[in-house]
Every structure is written in structure tokens, then in C-alpha cells.
């Protein structure tokens, strides 16, 4: 049986969430962490998401500098 955590991605970065949204990848929902009260976003794991996360990681320094 597959683990649910293997099918979803938790995003705690607003800049990363915005980047994913610009790529046309919408979050399933958002919520607040029970202990930290920090807002996070949940995405469905997909090949498209994986590619976008790789691109974000490769361009992260540039993305954070310009935004």
C-alpha cells in the first residue's frame, strides 16, 4: 500500500508556491501548521511538479534576488 505522504508535497515557501502557480500548478489546499501556525500549501506529486521543483531549485538564488 502506498503512503499518502508519497503522493503529496508540502510547500512552506510563498515564493515557491507562487512559482508553481506561475507554472500552472495549483495547490490542492492550504492550511496552518498546528505548532508553528505557519501557512503551508499541499500539492499533488506529479512529474510536472517534480520538474518545476527542479527548475525552482536551479533558479532559486536568482528568483529570490529578483522577487
Secondary structure by P-SEA (a helix, b strand, c coil): cccccccbbbbccaaaaaaaaaaccccccccccccccbbbbbbcccaaaaaaaaaaaaaaaaaaaac
